[in-house]
Amino acid sequence: MEHPPFEKLLLQDGVVSLSKAATLCSMVDNEYDDLLVEYLKKYDIRAVITRAGGVGDNLKNKILRNAFGAAENSGLVTVNMNNRYAIITLVKDILSSFEDSITSVSGGGFKIGLAVRDRDIAMAIFGNTGLAGLDIDQEISASRILHSSLRD
């Protein structure tokens, strides 16, 4: 299987952007998940992809828990309070970018990409939220990066 031209999407000023790497992880077709994670290694970027779905506060909780689980269980980050705080900060910042009154009752599903290079970590989400039975969906994407925030 031929892979998509990831490099053309990832480069920013001649360097692979960590935020773009996380964003691409959150948007790539499921069949390319493993291929993309492997591809990023040649740029010294470690990545993991997970998903979360739910309604209201349950959705927010699942995004946080799944981000923790994916980052820690894959070995992407060392399990410690500093790194957990970094993930909490990323999730909080991403959720605040689309927080509104309807979010508390809407449901959705998201693909989550996490990418690490050195002590920098980026997170991105992509997916849909909506109200069941109303056929009104919003497509949402957001990403954040924290520099020099991870510790061994």
Chimera marker file (.cmm) of the C-alpha trace (Angstrom):
<marker_set name="trace">
<marker id="1" x="0.000" y="0.000" z="0.000" r="1" g="1" b="0" radius="0.5"/>
<marker id="2" x="1.376" y="3.398" z="-0.963" r="1" g="1" b="0" radius="0.5"/>
<marker id="3" x="1.244" y="5.985" z="1.788" r="1" g="1" b="0" radius="0.5"/>
<marker id="4" x="-0.079" y="9.528" z="1.352" r="1" g="1" b="0" radius="0.5"/>
<marker id="5" x="2.497" y="12.328" z="0.966" r="1" g="1" b="0" radius="0.5"/>
<marker id="6" x="2.745" y="12.978" z="4.710" r="1" g="1" b="0" radius="0.5"/>
<marker id="7" x="5.921" y="15.030" z="4.294" r="1" g="1" b="0" radius="0.5"/>
<marker id="8" x="4.209" y="17.704" z="2.205" r="1" g="1" b="0" radius="0.5"/>
<marker id="9" x="1.637" y="18.183" z="4.960" r="1" g="1" b="0" radius="0.5"/>
<marker id="10" x="4.049" y="18.147" z="7.902" r="1" g="1" b="0" radius="0.5"/>
<marker id="11" x="6.770" y="20.564" z="6.842" r="1" g="1" b="0" radius="0.5"/>
<marker id="12" x="6.771" y="24.110" z="8.115" r="1" g="1" b="0" radius="0.5"/>
<marker id="13" x="9.784" y="26.251" z="7.209" r="1" g="1" b="0" radius="0.5"/>
<marker id="14" x="11.675" y="23.092" z="6.257" r="1" g="1" b="0" radius="0.5"/>
<marker id="15" x="11.109" y="21.401" z="9.629" r="1" g="1" b="0" radius="0.5"/>
<marker id="16" x="8.431" y="18.903" z="10.596" r="1" g="1" b="0" radius="0.5"/>
<marker id="17" x="5.936" y="20.752" z="12.794" r="1" g="1" b="0" radius="0.5"/>
<marker id="18" x="5.025" y="18.896" z="15.989" r="1" g="1" b="0" radius="0.5"/>
<marker id="19" x="1.586" y="20.504" z="16.051" r="1" g="1" b="0" radius="0.5"/>
<marker id="20" x="0.977" y="19.462" z="12.434" r="1" g="1" b="0" radius="0.5"/>
<marker id="21" x="2.102" y="15.929" z="13.309" r="1" g="1" b="0" radius="0.5"/>
<marker id="22" x="-0.481" y="15.723" z="16.114" r="1" g="1" b="0" radius="0.5"/>
<marker id="23" x="-3.139" y="17.252" z="13.859" r="1" g="1" b="0" radius="0.5"/>
<marker id="24" x="-2.439" y="14.800" z="11.059" r="1" g="1" b="0" radius="0.5"/>
<marker id="25" x="-2.608" y="11.937" z="13.580" r="1" g="1" b="0" radius="0.5"/>
<marker id="26" x="-6.080" y="13.127" z="14.577" r="1" g="1" b="0" radius="0.5"/>
<marker id="27" x="-7.273" y="13.416" z="10.967" r="1" g="1" b="0" radius="0.5"/>
<marker id="28" x="-5.642" y="10.551" z="9.092" r="1" g="1" b="0" radius="0.5"/>
<marker id="29" x="-7.903" y="7.751" z="7.858" r="1" g="1" b="0" radius="0.5"/>
<marker id="30" x="-7.922" y="4.873" z="10.331" r="1" g="1" b="0" radius="0.5"/>
<marker id="31" x="-6.185" y="2.548" z="7.881" r="1" g="1" b="0" radius="0.5"/>
<marker id="32" x="-3.093" y="4.806" z="7.973" r="1" g="1" b="0" radius="0.5"/>
<marker id="33" x="-2.789" y="5.192" z="11.781" r="1" g="1" b="0" radius="0.5"/>
<marker id="34" x="0.089" y="2.762" z="12.266" r="1" g="1" b="0" radius="0.5"/>
<marker id="35" x="1.822" y="3.839" z="9.071" r="1" g="1" b="0" radius="0.5"/>
<marker id="36" x="1.802" y="7.501" z="10.113" r="1" g="1" b="0" radius="0.5"/>
<marker id="37" x="3.037" y="6.778" z="13.654" r="1" g="1" b="0" radius="0.5"/>
<marker id="38" x="5.892" y="4.732" z="12.161" r="1" g="1" b="0" radius="0.5"/>
<marker id="39" x="6.623" y="7.417" z="9.536" r="1" g="1" b="0" radius="0.5"/>
<marker id="40" x="6.986" y="10.150" z="12.167" r="1" g="1" b="0" radius="0.5"/>
<marker id="41" x="9.776" y="8.219" z="13.891" r="1" g="1" b="0" radius="0.5"/>
<marker id="42" x="12.201" y="9.157" z="11.113" r="1" g="1" b="0" radius="0.5"/>
<marker id="43" x="11.779" y="12.772" z="12.256" r="1" g="1" b="0" radius="0.5"/>
<marker id="44" x="12.353" y="11.866" z="15.932" r="1" g="1" b="0" radius="0.5"/>
<marker id="45" x="8.661" y="12.322" z="16.664" r="1" g="1" b="0" radius="0.5"/>
<marker id="46" x="6.939" y="9.711" z="18.787" r="1" g="1" b="0" radius="0.5"/>
<marker id="47" x="3.176" y="9.624" z="18.392" r="1" g="1" b="0" radius="0.5"/>
<marker id="48" x="0.073" y="7.775" z="19.480" r="1" g="1" b="0" radius="0.5"/>
<marker id="49" x="-3.504" y="7.875" z="18.207" r="1" g="1" b="0" radius="0.5"/>
<marker id="50" x="-6.636" y="7.183" z="20.238" r="1" g="1" b="0" radius="0.5"/>
<marker id="51" x="-10.335" y="7.977" z="20.165" r="1" g="1" b="0" radius="0.5"/>
<marker id="52" x="-13.027" y="9.188" z="22.553" r="1" g="1" b="0" radius="0.5"/>
<marker id="53" x="-16.789" y="9.456" z="22.348" r="1" g="1" b="0" radius="0.5"/>
<marker id="54" x="-19.612" y="10.302" z="24.685" r="1" g="1" b="0" radius="0.5"/>
<marker id="55" x="-22.116" y="12.950" z="25.746" r="1" g="1" b="0" radius="0.5"/>
<marker id="56" x="-21.576" y="16.162" z="27.710" r="1" g="1" b="0" radius="0.5"/>
<marker id="57" x="-19.242" y="15.892" z="30.675" r="1" g="1" b="0" radius="0.5"/>
<marker id="58" x="-18.808" y="12.190" z="29.933" r="1" g="1" b="0" radius="0.5"/>
<marker id="59" x="-17.236" y="13.139" z="26.585" r="1" g="1" b="0" radius="0.5"/>
<marker id="60" x="-14.834" y="15.570" z="28.255" r="1" g="1" b="0" radius="0.5"/>
<marker id="61" x="-13.925" y="12.945" z="30.835" r="1" g="1" b="0" radius="0.5"/>
<marker id="62" x="-13.278" y="10.358" z="28.115" r="1" g="1" b="0" radius="0.5"/>
<marker id="63" x="-11.082" y="12.749" z="26.137" r="1" g="1" b="0" radius="0.5"/>
<marker id="64" x="-8.934" y="13.339" z="29.227" r="1" g="1" b="0" radius="0.5"/>
<marker id="65" x="-8.808" y="9.696" z="30.321" r="1" g="1" b="0" radius="0.5"/>
<marker id="66" x="-8.109" y="8.386" z="26.823" r="1" g="1" b="0" radius="0.5"/>
<marker id="67" x="-5.351" y="10.958" z="26.312" r="1" g="1" b="0" radius="0.5"/>
<marker id="68" x="-3.768" y="9.861" z="29.614" r="1" g="1" b="0" radius="0.5"/>
<marker id="69" x="-4.166" y="6.197" z="28.792" r="1" g="1" b="0" radius="0.5"/>
<marker id="70" x="-2.756" y="6.461" z="25.287" r="1" g="1" b="0" radius="0.5"/>
<marker id="71" x="0.216" y="8.619" z="26.302" r="1" g="1" b="0" radius="0.5"/>
<marker id="72" x="1.144" y="6.580" z="29.366" r="1" g="1" b="0" radius="0.5"/>
<marker id="73" x="0.334" y="3.041" z="28.194" r="1" g="1" b="0" radius="0.5"/>
<marker id="74" x="2.191" y="3.498" z="24.905" r="1" g="1" b="0" radius="0.5"/>
<marker id="75" x="5.285" y="4.841" z="26.662" r="1" g="1" b="0" radius="0.5"/>
<marker id="76" x="4.934" y="8.180" z="24.881" r="1" g="1" b="0" radius="0.5"/>
<marker id="77" x="5.420" y="9.938" z="28.221" r="1" g="1" b="0" radius="0.5"/>
<marker id="78" x="6.831" y="8.817" z="31.542" r="1" g="1" b="0" radius="0.5"/>
<marker id="79" x="4.145" y="8.467" z="34.204" r="1" g="1" b="0" radius="0.5"/>
<marker id="80" x="4.654" y="11.345" z="36.644" r="1" g="1" b="0" radius="0.5"/>
<marker id="81" x="2.671" y="14.318" z="37.928" r="1" g="1" b="0" radius="0.5"/>
<marker id="82" x="4.498" y="16.842" z="35.749" r="1" g="1" b="0" radius="0.5"/>
<marker id="83" x="3.617" y="14.981" z="32.549" r="1" g="1" b="0" radius="0.5"/>
<marker id="84" x="0.044" y="14.403" z="33.702" r="1" g="1" b="0" radius="0.5"/>
<marker id="85" x="-0.261" y="18.129" z="34.342" r="1" g="1" b="0" radius="0.5"/>
<marker id="86" x="0.977" y="18.776" z="30.782" r="1" g="1" b="0" radius="0.5"/>
<marker id="87" x="-1.736" y="16.498" z="29.362" r="1" g="1" b="0" radius="0.5"/>
<marker id="88" x="-4.387" y="18.103" z="31.596" r="1" g="1" b="0" radius="0.5"/>
<marker id="89" x="-3.294" y="21.519" z="30.319" r="1" g="1" b="0" radius="0.5"/>
<marker id="90" x="-3.501" y="20.411" z="26.682" r="1" g="1" b="0" radius="0.5"/>
<marker id="91" x="-6.956" y="18.876" z="27.146" r="1" g="1" b="0" radius="0.5"/>
<marker id="92" x="-8.240" y="21.915" z="29.056" r="1" g="1" b="0" radius="0.5"/>
<marker id="93" x="-6.955" y="24.319" z="26.395" r="1" g="1" b="0" radius="0.5"/>
<marker id="94" x="-8.387" y="22.251" z="23.549" r="1" g="1" b="0" radius="0.5"/>
<marker id="95" x="-11.783" y="21.826" z="25.222" r="1" g="1" b="0" radius="0.5"/>
<marker id="96" x="-11.997" y="25.542" z="26.017" r="1" g="1" b="0" radius="0.5"/>
<marker id="97" x="-11.585" y="26.340" z="22.322" r="1" g="1" b="0" radius="0.5"/>
<marker id="98" x="-15.022" y="24.891" z="21.546" r="1" g="1" b="0" radius="0.5"/>
<marker id="99" x="-16.791" y="25.111" z="24.901" r="1" g="1" b="0" radius="0.5"/>
<marker id="100" x="-20.276" y="26.593" z="24.725" r="1" g="1" b="0" radius="0.5"/>
<marker id="101" x="-23.625" y="26.060" z="26.353" r="1" g="1" b="0" radius="0.5"/>
<marker id="102" x="-24.653" y="23.336" z="23.906" r="1" g="1" b="0" radius="0.5"/>
<marker id="103" x="-21.513" y="21.257" z="24.569" r="1" g="1" b="0" radius="0.5"/>
<marker id="104" x="-22.825" y="20.177" z="27.960" r="1" g="1" b="0" radius="0.5"/>
<marker id="105" x="-25.689" y="18.241" z="26.333" r="1" g="1" b="0" radius="0.5"/>
<marker id="106" x="-24.268" y="17.342" z="22.937" r="1" g="1" b="0" radius="0.5"/>
<marker id="107" x="-22.589" y="14.083" z="22.080" r="1" g="1" b="0" radius="0.5"/>
<marker id="108" x="-19.680" y="13.413" z="19.845" r="1" g="1" b="0" radius="0.5"/>
<marker id="109" x="-16.759" y="11.355" z="18.801" r="1" g="1" b="0" radius="0.5"/>
<marker id="110" x="-13.174" y="12.445" z="18.358" r="1" g="1" b="0" radius="0.5"/>
<marker id="111" x="-9.907" y="11.067" z="17.117" r="1" g="1" b="0" radius="0.5"/>
<marker id="112" x="-7.010" y="12.236" z="19.283" r="1" g="1" b="0" radius="0.5"/>
<marker id="113" x="-3.402" y="12.585" z="18.155" r="1" g="1" b="0" radius="0.5"/>
<marker id="114" x="-0.526" y="13.052" z="20.590" r="1" g="1" b="0" radius="0.5"/>
<marker id="115" x="3.018" y="13.750" z="19.392" r="1" g="1" b="0" radius="0.5"/>
<marker id="116" x="6.257" y="14.195" z="21.336" r="1" g="1" b="0" radius="0.5"/>
<marker id="117" x="9.692" y="15.455" z="20.325" r="1" g="1" b="0" radius="0.5"/>
<marker id="118" x="12.283" y="15.917" z="23.051" r="1" g="1" b="0" radius="0.5"/>
<marker id="119" x="10.434" y="17.655" z="25.909" r="1" g="1" b="0" radius="0.5"/>
<marker id="120" x="7.701" y="19.156" z="23.701" r="1" g="1" b="0" radius="0.5"/>
<marker id="121" x="4.234" y="17.621" z="23.451" r="1" g="1" b="0" radius="0.5"/>
<marker id="122" x="1.386" y="18.417" z="21.070" r="1" g="1" b="0" radius="0.5"/>
<marker id="123" x="-2.188" y="17.209" z="21.099" r="1" g="1" b="0" radius="0.5"/>
<marker id="124" x="-4.916" y="17.527" z="18.486" r="1" g="1" b="0" radius="0.5"/>
<marker id="125" x="-8.504" y="16.382" z="18.218" r="1" g="1" b="0" radius="0.5"/>
<marker id="126" x="-10.781" y="16.064" z="15.225" r="1" g="1" b="0" radius="0.5"/>
<marker id="127" x="-14.385" y="14.935" z="15.107" r="1" g="1" b="0" radius="0.5"/>
<marker id="128" x="-18.033" y="15.861" z="15.371" r="1" g="1" b="0" radius="0.5"/>
<marker id="129" x="-20.433" y="16.979" z="18.060" r="1" g="1" b="0" radius="0.5"/>
<marker id="130" x="-24.173" y="17.196" z="17.742" r="1" g="1" b="0" radius="0.5"/>
<marker id="131" x="-27.561" y="16.722" z="19.308" r="1" g="1" b="0" radius="0.5"/>
<marker id="132" x="-29.139" y="13.313" z="18.859" r="1" g="1" b="0" radius="0.5"/>
<marker id="133" x="-32.197" y="13.320" z="16.624" r="1" g="1" b="0" radius="0.5"/>
<marker id="134" x="-31.745" y="16.901" z="15.411" r="1" g="1" b="0" radius="0.5"/>
<marker id="135" x="-29.380" y="16.151" z="12.549" r="1" g="1" b="0" radius="0.5"/>
<marker id="136" x="-27.215" y="19.130" z="13.511" r="1" g="1" b="0" radius="0.5"/>
<marker id="137" x="-23.523" y="18.312" z="13.703" r="1" g="1" b="0" radius="0.5"/>
<marker id="138" x="-20.475" y="20.497" z="14.089" r="1" g="1" b="0" radius="0.5"/>
<marker id="139" x="-17.116" y="19.366" z="12.789" r="1" g="1" b="0" radius="0.5"/>
<marker id="140" x="-14.428" y="20.402" z="15.236" r="1" g="1" b="0" radius="0.5"/>
<marker id="141" x="-10.646" y="20.392" z="15.149" r="1" g="1" b="0" radius="0.5"/>
<marker id="142" x="-8.197" y="21.921" z="17.589" r="1" g="1" b="0" radius="0.5"/>
<marker id="143" x="-4.568" y="21.522" z="18.535" r="1" g="1" b="0" radius="0.5"/>
<marker id="144" x="-2.173" y="22.811" z="21.161" r="1" g="1" b="0" radius="0.5"/>
<marker id="145" x="1.519" y="22.421" z="21.877" r="1" g="1" b="0" radius="0.5"/>
<marker id="146" x="3.495" y="22.797" z="25.093" r="1" g="1" b="0" radius="0.5"/>
<marker id="147" x="7.221" y="23.436" z="24.785" r="1" g="1" b="0" radius="0.5"/>
<marker id="148" x="9.780" y="22.112" z="27.279" r="1" g="1" b="0" radius="0.5"/>
<marker id="149" x="7.045" y="20.688" z="29.488" r="1" g="1" b="0" radius="0.5"/>
<marker id="150" x="7.813" y="16.960" z="29.732" r="1" g="1" b="0" radius="0.5"/>
<marker id="151" x="10.060" y="15.377" z="32.366" r="1" g="1" b="0" radius="0.5"/>
<marker id="152" x="11.559" y="11.905" z="32.651" r="1" g="1" b="0" radius="0.5"/>
<link id1="1" id2="2" r="1" g="1" b="0" radius="0.2"/>
<link id1="2" id2="3" r="1" g="1" b="0" radius="0.2"/>
<link id1="3" id2="4" r="1" g="1" b="0" radius="0.2"/>
<link id1="4" id2="5" r="1" g="1" b="0" radius="0.2"/>
<link id1="5" id2="6" r="1" g="1" b="0" radius="0.2"/>
<link id1="6" id2="7" r="1" g="1" b="0" radius="0.2"/>
<link id1="7" id2="8" r="1" g="1" b="0" radius="0.2"/>
<link id1="8" id2="9" r="1" g="1" b="0" radius="0.2"/>
<link id1="9" id2="10" r="1" g="1" b="0" radius="0.2"/>
<link id1="10" id2="11" r="1" g="1" b="0" radius="0.2"/>
<link id1="11" id2="12" r="1" g="1" b="0" radius="0.2"/>
<link id1="12" id2="13" r="1" g="1" b="0" radius="0.2"/>
<link id1="13" id2="14" r="1" g="1" b="0" radius="0.2"/>
<link id1="14" id2="15" r="1" g="1" b="0" radius="0.2"/>
<link id1="15" id2="16" r="1" g="1" b="0" radius="0.2"/>
<link id1="16" id2="17" r="1" g="1" b="0" radius="0.2"/>
<link id1="17" id2="18" r="1" g="1" b="0" radius="0.2"/>
<link id1="18" id2="19" r="1" g="1" b="0" radius="0.2"/>
<link id1="19" id2="20" r="1" g="1" b="0" radius="0.2"/>
<link id1="20" id2="21" r="1" g="1" b="0" radius="0.2"/>
<link id1="21" id2="22" r="1" g="1" b="0" radius="0.2"/>
<link id1="22" id2="23" r="1" g="1" b="0" radius="0.2"/>
<link id1="23" id2="24" r="1" g="1" b="0" radius="0.2"/>
<link id1="24" id2="25" r="1" g="1" b="0" radius="0.2"/>
<link id1="25" id2="26" r="1" g="1" b="0" radius="0.2"/>
<link id1="26" id2="27" r="1" g="1" b="0" radius="0.2"/>
<link id1="27" id2="28" r="1" g="1" b="0" radius="0.2"/>
<link id1="28" id2="29" r="1" g="1" b="0" radius="0.2"/>
<link id1="29" id2="30" r="1" g="1" b="0" radius="0.2"/>
<link id1="30" id2="31" r="1" g="1" b="0" radius="0.2"/>
<link id1="31" id2="32" r="1" g="1" b="0" radius="0.2"/>
<link id1="32" id2="33" r="1" g="1" b="0" radius="0.2"/>
<link id1="33" id2="34" r="1" g="1" b="0" radius="0.2"/>
<link id1="34" id2="35" r="1" g="1" b="0" radius="0.2"/>
<link id1="35" id2="36" r="1" g="1" b="0" radius="0.2"/>
<link id1="36" id2="37" r="1" g="1" b="0" radius="0.2"/>
<link id1="37" id2="38" r="1" g="1" b="0" radius="0.2"/>
<link id1="38" id2="39" r="1" g="1" b="0" radius="0.2"/>
<link id1="39" id2="40" r="1" g="1" b="0" radius="0.2"/>
<link id1="40" id2="41" r="1" g="1" b="0" radius="0.2"/>
<link id1="41" id2="42" r="1" g="1" b="0" radius="0.2"/>
<link id1="42" id2="43" r="1" g="1" b="0" radius="0.2"/>
<link id1="43" id2="44" r="1" g="1" b="0" radius="0.2"/>
<link id1="44" id2="45" r="1" g="1" b="0" radius="0.2"/>
<link id1="45" id2="46" r="1" g="1" b="0" radius="0.2"/>
<link id1="46" id2="47" r="1" g="1" b="0" radius="0.2"/>
<link id1="47" id2="48" r="1" g="1" b="0" radius="0.2"/>
<link id1="48" id2="49" r="1" g="1" b="0" radius="0.2"/>
<link id1="49" id2="50" r="1" g="1" b="0" radius="0.2"/>
<link id1="50" id2="51" r="1" g="1" b="0" radius="0.2"/>
<link id1="51" id2="52" r="1" g="1" b="0" radius="0.2"/>
<link id1="52" id2="53" r="1" g="1" b="0" radius="0.2"/>
<link id1="53" id2="54" r="1" g="1" b="0" radius="0.2"/>
<link id1="54" id2="55" r="1" g="1" b="0" radius="0.2"/>
<link id1="55" id2="56" r="1" g="1" b="0" radius="0.2"/>
<link id1="56" id2="57" r="1" g="1" b="0" radius="0.2"/>
<link id1="57" id2="58" r="1" g="1" b="0" radius="0.2"/>
<link id1="58" id2="59" r="1" g="1" b="0" radius="0.2"/>
<link id1="59" id2="60" r="1" g="1" b="0" radius="0.2"/>
<link id1="60" id2="61" r="1" g="1" b="0" radius="0.2"/>
<link id1="61" id2="62" r="1" g="1" b="0" radius="0.2"/>
<link id1="62" id2="63" r="1" g="1" b="0" radius="0.2"/>
<link id1="63" id2="64" r="1" g="1" b="0" radius="0.2"/>
<link id1="64" id2="65" r="1" g="1" b="0" radius="0.2"/>
<link id1="65" id2="66" r="1" g="1" b="0" radius="0.2"/>
<link id1="66" id2="67" r="1" g="1" b="0" radius="0.2"/>
<link id1="67" id2="68" r="1" g="1" b="0" radius="0.2"/>
<link id1="68" id2="69" r="1" g="1" b="0" radius="0.2"/>
<link id1="69" id2="70" r="1" g="1" b="0" radius="0.2"/>
<link id1="70" id2="71" r="1" g="1" b="0" radius="0.2"/>
<link id1="71" id2="72" r="1" g="1" b="0" radius="0.2"/>
<link id1="72" id2="73" r="1" g="1" b="0" radius="0.2"/>
<link id1="73" id2="74" r="1" g="1" b="0" radius="0.2"/>
<link id1="74" id2="75" r="1" g="1" b="0" radius="0.2"/>
<link id1="75" id2="76" r="1" g="1" b="0" radius="0.2"/>
<link id1="76" id2="77" r="1" g="1" b="0" radius="0.2"/>
<link id1="77" id2="78" r="1" g="1" b="0" radius="0.2"/>
<link id1="78" id2="79" r="1" g="1" b="0" radius="0.2"/>
<link id1="79" id2="80" r="1" g="1" b="0" radius="0.2"/>
<link id1="80" id2="81" r="1" g="1" b="0" radius="0.2"/>
<link id1="81" id2="82" r="1" g="1" b="0" radius="0.2"/>
<link id1="82" id2="83" r="1" g="1" b="0" radius="0.2"/>
<link id1="83" id2="84" r="1" g="1" b="0" radius="0.2"/>
<link id1="84" id2="85" r="1" g="1" b="0" radius="0.2"/>
<link id1="85" id2="86" r="1" g="1" b="0" radius="0.2"/>
<link id1="86" id2="87" r="1" g="1" b="0" radius="0.2"/>
<link id1="87" id2="88" r="1" g="1" b="0" radius="0.2"/>
<link id1="88" id2="89" r="1" g="1" b="0" radius="0.2"/>
<link id1="89" id2="90" r="1" g="1" b="0" radius="0.2"/>
<link id1="90" id2="91" r="1" g="1" b="0" radius="0.2"/>
<link id1="91" id2="92" r="1" g="1" b="0" radius="0.2"/>
<link id1="92" id2="93" r="1" g="1" b="0" radius="0.2"/>
<link id1="93" id2="94" r="1" g="1" b="0" radius="0.2"/>
<link id1="94" id2="95" r="1" g="1" b="0" radius="0.2"/>
<link id1="95" id2="96" r="1" g="1" b="0" radius="0.2"/>
<link id1="96" id2="97" r="1" g="1" b="0" radius="0.2"/>
<link id1="97" id2="98" r="1" g="1" b="0" radius="0.2"/>
<link id1="98" id2="99" r="1" g="1" b="0" radius="0.2"/>
<link id1="99" id2="100" r="1" g="1" b="0" radius="0.2"/>
<link id1="100" id2="101" r="1" g="1" b="0" radius="0.2"/>
<link id1="101" id2="102" r="1" g="1" b="0" radius="0.2"/>
<link id1="102" id2="103" r="1" g="1" b="0" radius="0.2"/>
<link id1="103" id2="104" r="1" g="1" b="0" radius="0.2"/>
<link id1="104" id2="105" r="1" g="1" b="0" radius="0.2"/>
<link id1="105" id2="106" r="1" g="1" b="0" radius="0.2"/>
<link id1="106" id2="107" r="1" g="1" b="0" radius="0.2"/>
<link id1="107" id2="108" r="1" g="1" b="0" radius="0.2"/>
<link id1="108" id2="109" r="1" g="1" b="0" radius="0.2"/>
<link id1="109" id2="110" r="1" g="1" b="0" radius="0.2"/>
<link id1="110" id2="111" r="1" g="1" b="0" radius="0.2"/>
<link id1="111" id2="112" r="1" g="1" b="0" radius="0.2"/>
<link id1="112" id2="113" r="1" g="1" b="0" radius="0.2"/>
<link id1="113" id2="114" r="1" g="1" b="0" radius="0.2"/>
<link id1="114" id2="115" r="1" g="1" b="0" radius="0.2"/>
<link id1="115" id2="116" r="1" g="1" b="0" radius="0.2"/>
<link id1="116" id2="117" r="1" g="1" b="0" radius="0.2"/>
<link id1="117" id2="118" r="1" g="1" b="0" radius="0.2"/>
<link id1="118" id2="119" r="1" g="1" b="0" radius="0.2"/>
<link id1="119" id2="120" r="1" g="1" b="0" radius="0.2"/>
<link id1="120" id2="121" r="1" g="1" b="0" radius="0.2"/>
<link id1="121" id2="122" r="1" g="1" b="0" radius="0.2"/>
<link id1="122" id2="123" r="1" g="1" b="0" radius="0.2"/>
<link id1="123" id2="124" r="1" g="1" b="0" radius="0.2"/>
<link id1="124" id2="125" r="1" g="1" b="0" radius="0.2"/>
<link id1="125" id2="126" r="1" g="1" b="0" radius="0.2"/>
<link id1="126" id2="127" r="1" g="1" b="0" radius="0.2"/>
<link id1="127" id2="128" r="1" g="1" b="0" radius="0.2"/>
<link id1="128" id2="129" r="1" g="1" b="0" radius="0.2"/>
<link id1="129" id2="130" r="1" g="1" b="0" radius="0.2"/>
<link id1="130" id2="131" r="1" g="1" b="0" radius="0.2"/>
<link id1="131" id2="132" r="1" g="1" b="0" radius="0.2"/>
<link id1="132" id2="133" r="1" g="1" b="0" radius="0.2"/>
<link id1="133" id2="134" r="1" g="1" b="0" radius="0.2"/>
<link id1="134" id2="135" r="1" g="1" b="0" radius="0.2"/>
<link id1="135" id2="136" r="1" g="1" b="0" radius="0.2"/>
<link id1="136" id2="137" r="1" g="1" b="0" radius="0.2"/>
<link id1="137" id2="138" r="1" g="1" b="0" radius="0.2"/>
<link id1="138" id2="139" r="1" g="1" b="0" radius="0.2"/>
<link id1="139" id2="140" r="1" g="1" b="0" radius="0.2"/>
<link id1="140" id2="141" r="1" g="1" b="0" radius="0.2"/>
<link id1="141" id2="142" r="1" g="1" b="0" radius="0.2"/>
<link id1="142" id2="143" r="1" g="1" b="0" radius="0.2"/>
<link id1="143" id2="144" r="1" g="1" b="0" radius="0.2"/>
<link id1="144" id2="145" r="1" g="1" b="0" radius="0.2"/>
<link id1="145" id2="146" r="1" g="1" b="0" radius="0.2"/>
<link id1="146" id2="147" r="1" g="1" b="0" radius="0.2"/>
<link id1="147" id2="148" r="1" g="1" b="0" radius="0.2"/>
<link id1="148" id2="149" r="1" g="1" b="0" radius="0.2"/>
<link id1="149" id2="150" r="1" g="1" b="0" radius="0.2"/>
<link id1="150" id2="151" r="1" g="1" b="0" radius="0.2"/>
<link id1="151" id2="152" r="1" g="1" b="0" radius="0.2"/>
</marker_set>
